[in-house]
């Protein structure tokens, strides 16, 4: 009986942390909206989706800032890639594909600079924690680091 309970628990954890098609369905819906000319950018995000922290109005140039992208990739290589993949595949934390289409720049930048408070109080961050079961450690990113990471995420999501 114990073996059955252990196997059931492990199976449940694997299923909960897997990408069970939801991200693919979300990506397909996003692509369909883009083809129809509907806006799917973070600009359409409501103010309540900005997260908890100092970033409340981040201005994003439609054109990528290649210096920020390079800096963001460097930060990713050192601090992020041990737990995150640039695909939609989960490693320890969620994959990064489509993250800039699912979250506002403010939410992402608040999350990476204010991890503890976001995980303790933000419903979207808490939902992600329930899926991944591992708290993201504070990486001690500066505001400039956070903006560079966001720009790198945009490039990963296909911005030019």
Secondary structure, 3 states (H helix, E strand, C coil): CHHHHHHHHHHHHHHHHCCCCHHHHHHHHHHHHHHCCCCCCHHHCCHHHHCCCCCCCCCCCCCCCHHHHHHHHHHHHHHHCCCECCCCCECCCCCCCCHHHHCCHHHHHHHHHCHHHHHHHCHHHHHHHHHHCCCCCCCCCCHHHHHHHHHHHHHHCCCC
